[in-house]
């Protein structure tokens, strides 16, 4: 049960934009540290919900 809870929490955080790339440490040239997060998970869920319920959320 504990494993499922961890997976659910990870997926929820990912959906909300808290993605693993934000916590990665760069080994080569750490002074250049550009991190971009495009939340495709949220976009996909909203698109599917709009398709299903015939209205954009």
Secondary structure, 3 states (H helix, E strand, C coil): CHHHHHHHHHHHHHHCCCCHHHHCCCCCCCCCCCCCCCCHHHHHHHHHHHHHHCCCC
